[in-house]
């Protein structure tokens, strides 16, 4: 029974990553109720992984950038965290899609590239990083997509 609840909770989270914000909120509620109904050992098994991910994402940057750059970077990072990007992308490791540092290494932070990549986020596409397509995000504003791209390109090593 515990395994079934855990699988259903994971399935709800996976499905929520492909849904609209309203559908995502409803699915997260369902996943939370499924996780709370599981026994304490199952909760303890999933809690450390969630804490580790949060700790890695919340780690401060080693160098203190200028306040304006830091604010832009923070906005882009926050937009990515609120979207479904992390279902397929990671900061440093290739998952389904490329790692953000790999994207930053391929594209210089020019206005032309920022525009192109923002359009790619909104329209979706495939072929640049392999055959697996990136889902389109038509409800995302162009300005928000640009902020996300600026953050990603700021990760260049």
DSSP file (Angstrom, degrees, kcal/mol; ACC not computed):
  #  RESIDUE AA STRUCTURE BP1 BP2  ACC     N-H-->O    O-->H-N    N-H-->O    O-->H-N    TCO  KAPPA ALPHA  PHI   PSI    X-CA   Y-CA   Z-CA
    1    1 A X     >        0   0    0      0, 0.0     4,-2.4     0, 0.0     5,-0.2   0.000 360.0 360.0 360.0 -41.3    0.0    0.0    0.0
    2    2 A X  H  >  +     0   0    0      1,-0.2     4,-2.5     2,-0.2     5,-0.2   0.919 360.0  49.8 -61.8 -43.2    2.9    2.4    0.8
    3    3 A X  H  > S+     0   0    0      1,-0.2     4,-2.8     2,-0.2    -1,-0.2   0.903 109.4  51.6 -63.3 -41.3    4.5    1.7   -2.5
    4    4 A X  H  > S+     0   0    0      2,-0.2     4,-2.7     1,-0.2    -1,-0.2   0.924 111.0  47.4 -62.0 -44.8    1.3    2.3   -4.3
    5    5 A X  H  X S+     0   0    0     -4,-2.4     4,-2.4     2,-0.2    -2,-0.2   0.898 112.6  49.6 -64.1 -39.6    0.8    5.7   -2.6
    6    6 A X  H  X S+     0   0    0     -4,-2.5     4,-2.5     2,-0.2    -2,-0.2   0.924 112.1  47.3 -64.9 -44.3    4.4    6.6   -3.3
    7    7 A X  H  X S+     0   0    0     -4,-2.8     4,-2.6     2,-0.2    -2,-0.2   0.917 113.0  49.0 -63.5 -43.5    4.1    5.7   -7.0
    8    8 A X  H  X S+     0   0    0     -4,-2.7     4,-2.3     2,-0.2    -2,-0.2   0.896 110.9  50.6 -63.9 -39.7    0.8    7.6   -7.3
    9    9 A X  H  X S+     0   0    0     -4,-2.4     4,-2.0     2,-0.2    -2,-0.2   0.923 112.0  46.7 -62.8 -44.5    2.4   10.6   -5.6
   10   10 A X  H  X S+     0   0    0     -4,-2.5     4,-2.6     1,-0.2    -2,-0.2   0.899 111.8  51.5 -64.1 -40.5    5.3   10.5   -8.0
   11   11 A X  H  X S+     0   0    0     -4,-2.6     4,-2.6     1,-0.2     5,-0.2   0.900 108.7  51.0 -62.9 -41.1    3.0   10.1  -11.0
   12   12 A X  H  X S+     0   0    0     -4,-2.3     4,-1.9     2,-0.2    -1,-0.2   0.901 111.3  47.9 -63.9 -40.5    0.9   13.1   -9.8
   13   13 A X  H  X S+     0   0    0     -4,-2.0     4,-1.2     2,-0.2    -2,-0.2   0.916 112.1  49.6 -66.3 -42.9    4.1   15.2   -9.6
   14   14 A X  H  < S+     0   0    0     -4,-2.6     3,-0.5     1,-0.2     4,-0.5   0.926 112.5  46.9 -61.7 -45.1    5.3   14.1  -13.0
   15   15 A X  H >< S+     0   0    0     -4,-2.6     3,-1.1     1,-0.2    -1,-0.2   0.846 107.0  58.6 -66.7 -32.5    1.9   14.9  -14.6
   16   16 A X  H >< S+     0   0    0     -4,-1.9     3,-1.4     1,-0.2    -1,-0.2   0.800  94.4  65.0 -67.3 -27.8    1.9   18.3  -12.8
   17   17 A X  T 3< S+     0   0    0     -4,-1.2    -1,-0.2    -3,-0.5    -2,-0.2   0.713 105.4  44.8 -69.0 -17.9    5.1   19.3  -14.5
   18   18 A X  T <  S+     0   0    0     -3,-1.1    -1,-0.3    -4,-0.5    -2,-0.2   0.265 102.7  89.0-104.4   9.8    3.3   19.2  -17.9
   19   19 A X  S <  S-     0   0    0     -3,-1.4    65,-0.1     1,-0.1    -3,-0.0  -0.497  83.6 -91.9-106.4 172.0    0.2   21.0  -16.8
   20   20 A X     >  -     0   0    0     -2,-0.2     4,-2.8     1,-0.1     5,-0.2  -0.312  48.7 -98.9 -72.2 165.6   -0.9   24.6  -16.5
   21   21 A X  H  > S+     0   0    0      1,-0.2     4,-2.0     2,-0.2     5,-0.1   0.871 125.2  50.1 -56.8 -37.8   -0.3   26.5  -13.3
   22   22 A X  H  > S+     0   0    0      2,-0.2     4,-1.7     1,-0.2    -1,-0.2   0.928 113.2  44.9 -67.1 -43.7   -3.9   25.9  -12.1
   23   23 A X  H  > S+     0   0    0      1,-0.2     4,-2.4     2,-0.2    -2,-0.2   0.869 110.6  55.9 -66.8 -35.6   -3.6   22.2  -12.9
   24   24 A X  H  X S+     0   0    0     -4,-2.8     4,-2.6     1,-0.2    -1,-0.2   0.902 105.3  51.5 -62.2 -41.7   -0.2   22.0  -11.2
   25   25 A X  H  X S+     0   0    0     -4,-2.0     4,-1.8     1,-0.2    -1,-0.2   0.912 111.3  47.2 -63.0 -42.7   -1.6   23.5   -8.0
   26   26 A X  H  X S+     0   0    0     -4,-1.7     4,-1.9     1,-0.2    -1,-0.2   0.900 113.1  48.6 -65.6 -40.7   -4.4   20.9   -7.9
   27   27 A X  H  X S+     0   0    0     -4,-2.4     4,-2.6     1,-0.2    -2,-0.2   0.884 108.6  53.4 -68.1 -38.0   -2.0   18.0   -8.6
   28   28 A X  H  X S+     0   0    0     -4,-2.6     4,-2.6     2,-0.2    -1,-0.2   0.886 107.3  52.1 -63.5 -37.9    0.4   19.2   -5.9
   29   29 A X  H  X S+     0   0    0     -4,-1.8     4,-2.3     2,-0.2    -1,-0.2   0.923 110.9  47.5 -61.5 -43.5   -2.4   19.2   -3.4
   30   30 A X  H  X S+     0   0    0     -4,-1.9     4,-1.9     1,-0.2    -2,-0.2   0.900 112.9  48.4 -64.7 -40.9   -3.2   15.6   -4.4
   31   31 A X  H  X S+     0   0    0     -4,-2.6     4,-2.5     2,-0.2    -2,-0.2   0.898 110.7  51.2 -67.1 -39.8    0.4   14.6   -4.1
   32   32 A X  H  X S+     0   0    0     -4,-2.6     4,-2.3     1,-0.2    -2,-0.2   0.909 110.5  48.1 -63.8 -41.7    0.8   16.2   -0.7
   33   33 A X  H  X S+     0   0    0     -4,-2.3     4,-1.3     2,-0.2    -1,-0.2   0.867 112.0  50.1 -68.0 -34.0   -2.3   14.4    0.6
   34   34 A X  H  X S+     0   0    0     -4,-1.9     4,-0.7     2,-0.2    -2,-0.2   0.899 112.3  47.4 -68.3 -39.8   -1.0   11.1   -0.8
   35   35 A X  H  < S+     0   0    0     -4,-2.5     3,-0.5     1,-0.2    -2,-0.2   0.863 110.9  50.5 -70.5 -35.5    2.4   11.7    0.8
   36   36 A X  H  < S+     0   0    0     -4,-2.3    -1,-0.2     1,-0.2    -2,-0.2   0.786 106.1  55.9 -73.7 -25.5    0.9   12.6    4.2
   37   37 A X  H  < S+     0   0    0     -4,-1.3    -1,-0.2    -5,-0.2    -2,-0.2   0.670  91.2  91.2 -79.6 -15.1   -1.3    9.5    4.2
   38   38 A X  S  < S-     0   0    0     -4,-0.7   -36,-0.0    -3,-0.5     5,-0.0  -0.381  91.7 -93.0 -72.7 159.1    1.8    7.4    3.8
   39   39 A X     >  -     0   0    0      1,-0.1     4,-1.5    -2,-0.1     3,-0.4  -0.185  38.0 -99.4 -71.6 168.4    3.5    6.1    7.0
   40   40 A X  H  > S+     0   0    0      1,-0.2     4,-2.6     2,-0.2     5,-0.2   0.852 117.6  57.8 -58.8 -42.2    6.4    8.0    8.7
   41   41 A X  H  > S+     0   0    0      1,-0.2     4,-1.7     2,-0.2    -1,-0.2   0.895 106.9  48.7 -60.0 -38.2    9.2    5.8    7.3
   42   42 A X  H  > S+     0   0    0     -3,-0.4     4,-1.4     2,-0.2    -1,-0.2   0.892 111.9  49.8 -67.1 -37.3    8.2    6.6    3.7
   43   43 A X  H  X S+     0   0    0     -4,-1.5     4,-2.2     1,-0.2     3,-0.2   0.910 109.3  51.2 -65.8 -41.9    8.1   10.3    4.5
   44   44 A X  H  X S+     0   0    0     -4,-2.6     4,-1.0     1,-0.2    -1,-0.2   0.844 106.7  55.4 -64.5 -32.5   11.5   10.1    6.1
   45   45 A X  H  < S+     0   0    0     -4,-1.7     4,-0.4    -5,-0.2    -1,-0.2   0.839 115.0  37.7 -69.8 -32.1   12.9    8.4    3.0
   46   46 A X  H  X S+     0   0    0     -4,-1.4     4,-1.6    -3,-0.2    -2,-0.2   0.752 104.1  69.7 -91.2 -24.3   11.7   11.2    0.7
   47   47 A X  H  X S+     0   0    0     -4,-2.2     4,-2.3     1,-0.2     5,-0.2   0.912  94.1  52.6 -64.6 -45.8   12.4   14.2    3.0
   48   48 A X  H  X S+     0   0    0     -4,-1.0     4,-2.7     1,-0.2    -1,-0.2   0.888 108.2  52.0 -60.4 -37.4   16.2   14.1    2.9
   49   49 A X  H  > S+     0   0    0     -4,-0.4     4,-2.1     1,-0.2    -1,-0.2   0.919 110.9  47.4 -64.0 -42.0   16.3   14.1   -0.9
   50   50 A X  H  X S+     0   0    0     -4,-1.6     4,-2.1     1,-0.2    -1,-0.2   0.897 112.6  49.7 -65.6 -38.7   14.0   17.1   -1.0
   51   51 A X  H  X S+     0   0    0     -4,-2.3     4,-2.5     2,-0.2    -2,-0.2   0.900 109.2  51.7 -66.3 -41.0   16.1   18.9    1.6
   52   52 A X  H  X S+     0   0    0     -4,-2.7     4,-2.1     2,-0.2    -2,-0.2   0.915 110.2  48.5 -62.8 -43.2   19.3   18.2   -0.3
   53   53 A X  H  X S+     0   0    0     -4,-2.1     4,-2.3     1,-0.2    -1,-0.2   0.919 112.6  48.4 -62.6 -44.1   17.9   19.6   -3.5
   54   54 A X  H  X S+     0   0    0     -4,-2.1     4,-2.2     1,-0.2    -1,-0.2   0.899 110.2  51.8 -63.9 -40.1   16.7   22.7   -1.7
   55   55 A X  H  X S+     0   0    0     -4,-2.5     4,-0.5     1,-0.2    -1,-0.2   0.893 110.5  48.3 -64.8 -39.1   20.0   23.2   -0.1
   56   56 A X  H >< S+     0   0    0     -4,-2.1     3,-0.6     1,-0.2    -1,-0.2   0.909 114.5  45.3 -66.9 -41.7   21.8   23.0   -3.4
   57   57 A X  H 3< S+     0   0    0     -4,-2.3    -2,-0.2     1,-0.2    -1,-0.2   0.835 114.6  48.1 -71.4 -31.9   19.5   25.5   -5.1
   58   58 A X  H 3< S+     0   0    0     -4,-2.2    -1,-0.2    -5,-0.2    -2,-0.2   0.462  81.5 122.9 -89.4  -0.7   19.6   27.9   -2.2
   59   59 A X    <<  -     0   0    0     -3,-0.6     3,-0.1    -4,-0.5    -3,-0.0  -0.375  68.4-112.1 -62.8 136.3   23.4   27.9   -1.9
   60   60 A X        -     0   0    0      1,-0.1     2,-0.1    -2,-0.1    -1,-0.1  -0.336  32.8-101.4 -69.7 151.7   24.9   31.4   -2.2
   61   61 A X        -     0   0    0      1,-0.1    -1,-0.1     2,-0.1     0, 0.0  -0.461  25.6-128.3 -70.0 143.5   27.0   32.2   -5.2
   62   62 A X  S    S+     0   0    0     -2,-0.1     2,-0.4    -3,-0.1    -1,-0.1   0.865  93.8  44.8 -65.0 -36.3   30.7   32.2   -4.5
   63   63 A X  S    S-     0   0    0     -3,-0.0     2,-0.9     0, 0.0    -2,-0.1  -0.886  85.9-125.9-110.3 141.6   31.3   35.7   -6.0
   64   64 A X        -     0   0    0     -2,-0.4     3,-0.1    -4,-0.0    -2,-0.0  -0.746  29.4-157.2 -87.9 106.5   29.0   38.6   -5.2
   65   65 A X        -     0   0    0     -2,-0.9    -4,-0.0     1,-0.2     5,-0.0  -0.203  37.0 -71.7 -74.2 172.9   27.9   40.1   -8.5
   66   66 A X     >  -     0   0    0      1,-0.1     4,-2.7     4,-0.1     5,-0.2  -0.296  49.5-110.9 -60.5 149.7   26.7   43.7   -8.9
   67   67 A X  H  > S+     0   0    0      1,-0.2     4,-2.3     2,-0.2     5,-0.2   0.863 116.8  49.2 -55.1 -40.9   23.2   44.3   -7.3
   68   68 A X  H  > S+     0   0    0      2,-0.2     4,-2.2     1,-0.2    -1,-0.2   0.928 113.6  45.8 -65.8 -43.9   21.5   44.8  -10.6
   69   69 A X  H  > S+     0   0    0      1,-0.2     4,-2.6     2,-0.2    -2,-0.2   0.888 112.3  52.0 -64.8 -38.4   23.0   41.6  -12.1
   70   70 A X  H  X S+     0   0    0     -4,-2.7     4,-2.6     2,-0.2    -1,-0.2   0.896 109.1  49.5 -64.7 -40.5   22.1   39.8   -8.9
   71   71 A X  H  X S+     0   0    0     -4,-2.3     4,-2.2    -5,-0.2    -2,-0.2   0.912 112.9  46.8 -65.8 -42.1   18.5   40.9   -9.1
   72   72 A X  H  X S+     0   0    0     -4,-2.2     4,-2.5     2,-0.2     5,-0.2   0.919 113.4  48.8 -64.2 -43.2   18.2   39.8  -12.7
   73   73 A X  H  X S+     0   0    0     -4,-2.6     4,-2.6     1,-0.2    -2,-0.2   0.916 111.5  50.0 -62.5 -43.2   19.8   36.5  -12.0
   74   74 A X  H  X S+     0   0    0     -4,-2.6     4,-2.4     2,-0.2    -1,-0.2   0.880 110.0  50.3 -63.3 -38.9   17.5   36.0   -9.0
   75   75 A X  H  X S+     0   0    0     -4,-2.2     4,-2.4     2,-0.2    -2,-0.2   0.932 112.6  46.1 -66.3 -45.1   14.4   36.8  -11.1
   76   76 A X  H  X S+     0   0    0     -4,-2.5     4,-2.1    71,-0.2    -2,-0.2   0.910 113.7  48.9 -62.7 -42.2   15.4   34.4  -13.9
   77   77 A X  H  X S+     0   0    0     -4,-2.6     4,-2.2    -5,-0.2    -1,-0.2   0.899 111.5  49.7 -64.7 -40.6   16.2   31.7  -11.3
   78   78 A X  H  X S+     0   0    0     -4,-2.4     4,-1.8     2,-0.2    -2,-0.2   0.894 109.5  51.4 -65.8 -40.0   12.9   32.2   -9.6
   79   79 A X  H  X S+     0   0    0     -4,-2.4     4,-1.0     1,-0.2    -1,-0.2   0.898 110.7  48.7 -63.6 -39.8   11.0   32.0  -12.8
   80   80 A X  H >< S+     0   0    0     -4,-2.1     6,-0.5     1,-0.2     3,-0.5   0.909 109.3  52.7 -65.3 -41.5   12.7   28.7  -13.7
   81   81 A X  H 3< S+     0   0    0     -4,-2.2    -1,-0.2     1,-0.2    -2,-0.2   0.846 110.5  47.9 -63.8 -33.5   11.9   27.3  -10.2
   82   82 A X  H 3< S+     0   0    0     -4,-1.8    -1,-0.2    -5,-0.1    -2,-0.2   0.671 108.3  65.7 -80.8 -16.9    8.2   28.2  -10.7
   83   83 A X  S << S-     0   0    0     -4,-1.0     3,-0.4    -3,-0.5    -3,-0.0  -0.197  97.0-100.9 -95.5-171.4    8.0   26.6  -14.1
   84   84 A X  S >  S+     0   0    0      1,-0.2     3,-1.6     2,-0.1     4,-0.4   0.258  88.3 107.6 -93.8  11.8    8.4   23.0  -15.3
   85   85 A X  G >> S+     0   0    0     -5,-0.4     4,-2.3     1,-0.3     3,-1.8   0.876  70.1  60.9 -58.0 -40.7   12.0   23.5  -16.6
   86   86 A X  G 34 S+     0   0    0     -6,-0.5    -1,-0.3    -3,-0.4    -2,-0.1   0.577  88.3  73.3 -70.6  -7.1   13.5   21.5  -13.7
   87   87 A X  G <4 S+     0   0    0     -3,-1.6    -1,-0.3     1,-0.1    -2,-0.2   0.800 119.1  14.1 -70.8 -27.5   11.6   18.4  -14.9
   88   88 A X  T <4 S+     0   0    0     -3,-1.8     9,-2.9    -4,-0.4     8,-0.7   0.570 124.2  56.1-121.8 -17.2   14.0   18.1  -17.9
   89   89 A X     <  -     0   0    0     -4,-2.3     2,-0.3     7,-0.2    10,-0.2  -0.862  52.6-171.5-123.9 154.8   16.9   20.4  -17.1
   90   90 A X        -     0   0    0      3,-0.5    10,-2.6    -2,-0.3    11,-0.2  -0.919  34.7-115.6-135.5 161.5   19.5   20.8  -14.3
   91   91 A X  S    S+     0   0    0     -2,-0.3    10,-1.9     8,-0.2    11,-0.2   0.917 109.0   6.2 -64.8 -42.7   22.1   23.4  -13.6
   92   92 A X  S    S+     0   0    0      8,-0.2     2,-0.4     7,-0.1     7,-0.2   0.551 119.1  64.2-122.0 -11.1   25.1   21.1  -14.0
   93   93 A X  S    S-     0   0    0      5,-0.1    -3,-0.5     8,-0.0     2,-0.4  -0.939  75.1-119.5-123.9 141.0   23.9   17.7  -15.3
   94   94 A X        +     0   0    0     -2,-0.4     4,-0.2     5,-0.1    -5,-0.1  -0.606  40.8 161.1 -71.7 127.5   22.2   16.7  -18.5
   95   95 A X  S    S-     0   0    0      2,-1.9    -6,-0.2    -7,-0.5    -1,-0.1   0.326  74.5 -36.6-109.7-115.0   18.8   15.1  -17.7
   96   96 A X  S    S+     0   0    0     -8,-0.7     2,-0.2    -9,-0.2    -7,-0.2   0.889 139.2  29.5 -75.6 -42.8   16.2   14.9  -20.5
   97   97 A X  S    S-     0   0    0     -9,-2.9    -2,-1.9     1,-0.2    -7,-0.2  -0.529 108.5 -70.6-106.8 177.6   17.5   18.2  -21.9
   98   98 A X        -     0   0    0     -4,-0.2    -8,-0.3    -2,-0.2    -1,-0.2  -0.253  51.4-101.5 -69.7 156.1   20.9   19.9  -21.7
   99   99 A X     >  -     0   0    0    -10,-0.2     4,-1.8    -7,-0.2     3,-0.5  -0.448  30.2-118.8 -70.0 149.8   22.4   21.2  -18.5
  100  100 A X  H  > S+     0   0    0    -10,-2.6     4,-2.6     1,-0.2     5,-0.2   0.870 114.5  56.1 -60.1 -37.5   22.2   25.0  -18.1
  101  101 A X  H  > S+     0   0    0    -10,-1.9     4,-1.7   -11,-0.2    56,-0.3   0.845 106.0  51.7 -66.0 -31.0   26.0   25.3  -18.0
  102  102 A X  H  > S+     0   0    0     -3,-0.5     4,-1.4     2,-0.2    -1,-0.2   0.889 109.7  48.5 -70.0 -39.4   26.2   23.5  -21.3
  103  103 A X  H  X S+     0   0    0     -4,-1.8     4,-2.1     1,-0.2     3,-0.4   0.928 111.7  50.2 -63.4 -44.3   23.7   25.9  -22.9
  104  104 A X  H  < S+     0   0    0     -4,-2.6    -2,-0.2     1,-0.2    -1,-0.2   0.849 109.1  52.4 -63.0 -34.3   25.7   28.8  -21.5
  105  105 A X  H  < S+     0   0    0     -4,-1.7    -1,-0.2    -5,-0.2    -2,-0.2   0.787 112.4  45.0 -71.2 -27.3   28.9   27.3  -22.9
  106  106 A X  H  < S+     0   0    0     -4,-1.4     2,-0.5    -3,-0.4    -2,-0.2   0.824 113.0  49.4 -85.9 -33.4   27.3   27.0  -26.4
  107  107 A X  S  < S-     0   0    0     -4,-2.1    -1,-0.2    -5,-0.1     2,-0.1  -0.928  75.5-138.9-115.6 119.7   25.7   30.5  -26.6
  108  108 A X        -     0   0    0     -2,-0.5     2,-2.3     1,-0.1     5,-0.1  -0.405  37.2-102.5 -65.7 152.8   27.4   33.8  -25.8
  109  109 A X        +     0   0    0     44,-0.2     2,-0.2     4,-0.1    -1,-0.1  -0.422  69.7 144.3 -80.5  67.2   25.2   36.2  -23.9
  110  110 A X     >  -     0   0    0     -2,-2.3     4,-2.6     1,-0.1     5,-0.2  -0.678  63.3-115.2-100.9 159.5   24.4   38.5  -26.8
  111  111 A X  H  > S+     0   0    0     -2,-0.2     4,-2.4     1,-0.2     5,-0.2   0.881 117.6  54.0 -59.2 -37.8   21.0   40.2  -27.4
  112  112 A X  H  > S+     0   0    0      2,-0.2     4,-2.5     1,-0.2    -1,-0.2   0.921 110.8  44.2 -63.8 -44.9   20.5   38.1  -30.5
  113  113 A X  H  > S+     0   0    0      2,-0.2     4,-3.0     1,-0.2     5,-0.3   0.884 112.0  52.7 -68.3 -38.3   21.1   34.8  -28.6
  114  114 A X  H  X S+     0   0    0     -4,-2.6     4,-2.1     2,-0.2    -2,-0.2   0.928 112.4  45.8 -61.9 -43.9   18.9   35.9  -25.7
  115  115 A X  H  X S+     0   0    0     -4,-2.4     4,-2.2    -5,-0.2    -2,-0.2   0.931 114.6  47.9 -62.3 -47.4   16.1   36.7  -28.2
  116  116 A X  H  X S+     0   0    0     -4,-2.5     4,-2.0     1,-0.2    -2,-0.2   0.924 114.2  45.0 -61.7 -47.4   16.6   33.4  -30.1
  117  117 A X  H  X S+     0   0    0     -4,-3.0     4,-2.2     2,-0.2    -1,-0.2   0.861 110.8  53.6 -70.0 -34.5   16.6   31.3  -26.9
  118  118 A X  H  X S+     0   0    0     -4,-2.1     4,-2.0    -5,-0.3    -1,-0.2   0.919 110.0  48.3 -63.4 -42.4   13.6   33.1  -25.4
  119  119 A X  H  X S+     0   0    0     -4,-2.2     4,-3.0     1,-0.2     5,-0.3   0.889 109.9  53.0 -62.0 -38.5   11.7   32.4  -28.6
  120  120 A X  H  X S+     0   0    0     -4,-2.0     4,-2.3     2,-0.2    -2,-0.2   0.877 107.8  50.6 -65.7 -38.5   12.8   28.7  -28.4
  121  121 A X  H  < S+     0   0    0     -4,-2.2    16,-0.7     2,-0.2    -1,-0.2   0.922 115.9  42.1 -64.3 -43.5   11.5   28.4  -24.8
  122  122 A X  H  < S+     0   0    0     -4,-2.0    15,-1.3    14,-0.2    -2,-0.2   0.922 125.2  33.1 -71.0 -44.6    8.1   29.9  -25.9
  123  123 A X  H  < S-     0   0    0     -4,-3.0    13,-0.3    13,-0.2    -2,-0.2   0.705  98.0-145.2 -86.8 -20.7    7.7   27.9  -29.1
  124  124 A X     <  +     0   0    0     -4,-2.3     2,-0.3    -5,-0.3    11,-0.2  -0.266  25.6 170.0  78.2-176.2    9.5   24.7  -28.1
  125  125 A X  B     -A  134   0A   0      9,-1.6     9,-3.7    -4,-0.1     2,-0.3  -0.927  19.7-135.9 157.5-179.2   11.6   22.7  -30.6
  126  126 A X        +     0   0    0     -2,-0.3     5,-0.2     7,-0.2     7,-0.1  -0.972  61.6  65.1-158.5 168.5   14.0   19.9  -31.1
  127  127 A X  S    S+     0   0    0      3,-2.1     4,-0.1    -2,-0.3     6,-0.1  -0.014  79.1  84.6 105.9 -29.0   17.2   18.9  -32.9
  128  128 A X  S    S+     0   0    0      1,-0.2     3,-0.1     2,-0.1    -2,-0.0   0.916 109.6  19.2 -73.3 -42.0   19.8   21.2  -31.4
  129  129 A X  S    S-     0   0    0      1,-0.4     2,-0.3     3,-0.2    -1,-0.2   0.193 132.8 -61.7-112.7  14.2   20.5   19.0  -28.4
  130  130 A X        -     0   0    0      1,-0.1    -3,-2.1   -33,-0.0    -1,-0.4  -0.799  68.6 -59.0 131.8-174.8   19.1   15.7  -29.8
  131  131 A X  S    S+     0   0    0     -2,-0.3     2,-0.5    -5,-0.2    -1,-0.1   0.650  96.4 100.8 -82.0 -15.8   15.9   14.2  -31.0
  132  132 A X  S    S-     0   0    0    -36,-0.2    -5,-0.2    -3,-0.1    -3,-0.2  -0.588  72.4-132.6 -75.4 122.0   13.9   14.7  -27.8
  133  133 A X        -     0   0    0     -2,-0.5     2,-0.5    -7,-0.1    -7,-0.2  -0.405   6.0-128.4 -76.7 149.2   11.7   17.8  -28.2
  134  134 A X  B     -A  125   0A   0     -9,-3.7    -9,-1.6    -2,-0.1     2,-0.1  -0.827  32.3-116.1 -90.7 132.9   11.3   20.6  -25.7
  135  135 A X        -     0   0    0     -2,-0.5   -11,-0.3   -11,-0.2     2,-0.1  -0.380  30.9-112.0 -67.8 145.3    7.7   21.4  -24.9
  136  136 A X        -     0   0    0    -13,-0.3   -13,-0.2   -12,-0.1   -14,-0.2  -0.399  17.3-156.3 -74.8 156.6    6.5   24.8  -25.9
  137  137 A X    >   +     0   0    0    -15,-1.3     3,-1.7   -16,-0.7   -14,-0.1  -0.583  23.9 163.6-129.9  68.1    5.5   27.4  -23.2
  138  138 A X  T 3  S+     0   0    0      1,-0.3    -1,-0.1    -2,-0.2   -16,-0.1   0.703  72.1  58.7 -66.1 -20.3    3.1   29.7  -25.1
  139  139 A X  T 3  S+     0   0    0     -3,-0.1     2,-0.3   -17,-0.1    -1,-0.3   0.575  83.7 100.2 -84.6  -8.1    1.7   31.2  -21.9
  140  140 A X  S <  S-     0   0    0     -3,-1.7    -3,-0.1   -18,-0.1     2,-0.1  -0.612  77.5-122.2 -78.7 132.6    5.1   32.5  -20.8
  141  141 A X     >  -     0   0    0     -2,-0.3     4,-2.4     1,-0.1     5,-0.2  -0.381  16.0-120.6 -73.0 154.7    5.7   36.1  -21.6
  142  142 A X  H  > S+     0   0    0      1,-0.2     4,-2.3     2,-0.2     5,-0.1   0.888 113.6  53.0 -61.5 -40.6    8.7   37.1  -23.8
  143  143 A X  H  > S+     0   0    0      2,-0.2     4,-2.1     1,-0.2    -1,-0.2   0.910 109.8  47.5 -63.8 -42.3   10.2   39.2  -21.0
  144  144 A X  H  > S+     0   0    0      2,-0.2     4,-2.2     1,-0.2    -2,-0.2   0.911 110.9  51.5 -65.1 -41.1   10.0   36.3  -18.5
  145  145 A X  H  X S+     0   0    0     -4,-2.4     4,-2.3     1,-0.2    -2,-0.2   0.896 109.3  51.1 -61.8 -39.5   11.6   34.0  -21.1
  146  146 A X  H  X S+     0   0    0     -4,-2.3     4,-2.8     2,-0.2    -1,-0.2   0.899 107.9  51.9 -65.0 -40.2   14.4   36.5  -21.6
  147  147 A X  H  X S+     0   0    0     -4,-2.1     4,-2.1     2,-0.2   -71,-0.2   0.900 110.0  49.7 -62.1 -40.0   15.0   36.7  -17.8
  148  148 A X  H  X S+     0   0    0     -4,-2.2     4,-2.5     2,-0.2    -2,-0.2   0.923 111.7  48.0 -63.2 -44.4   15.3   32.9  -17.7
  149  149 A X  H  X S+     0   0    0     -4,-2.3     4,-3.0     2,-0.2     5,-0.2   0.909 108.9  53.6 -64.3 -42.4   17.7   32.9  -20.6
  150  150 A X  H  X S+     0   0    0     -4,-2.8     4,-1.3     1,-0.2    -1,-0.2   0.908 110.5  47.9 -59.5 -41.6   19.8   35.7  -19.0
  151  151 A X  H  < S+     0   0    0     -4,-2.1     4,-0.4     2,-0.2     3,-0.4   0.946 112.5  48.2 -63.0 -47.7   20.1   33.6  -15.9
  152  152 A X  H >< S+     0   0    0     -4,-2.5     3,-1.4     1,-0.2   -48,-0.2   0.923 112.2  48.4 -60.0 -45.3   21.0   30.5  -17.8
  153  153 A X  H >< S+     0   0    0     -4,-3.0     3,-1.1     1,-0.3    -1,-0.2   0.728 100.8  66.3 -70.2 -20.0   23.7   32.3  -19.8
  154  154 A X  T 3< S+     0   0    0     -4,-1.3    -1,-0.3    -3,-0.4    -2,-0.2   0.621  87.4  71.3 -73.0 -11.0   25.1   33.8  -16.6
  155  155 A X  T <   +     0   0    0     -3,-1.4    -1,-0.2    -4,-0.4    -2,-0.2   0.371  66.4 136.3 -86.3   5.3   26.1   30.3  -15.6
  156  156 A X    <         0   0    0     -3,-1.1   -54,-0.1     1,-0.2   -55,-0.1  -0.292 360.0 360.0 -57.6 133.0   28.9   30.1  -18.2
  157  157 A X              0   0    0    -56,-0.3    -1,-0.2     0, 0.0    -3,-0.0   0.456 360.0 360.0 -78.4 360.0   32.0   28.6  -16.6
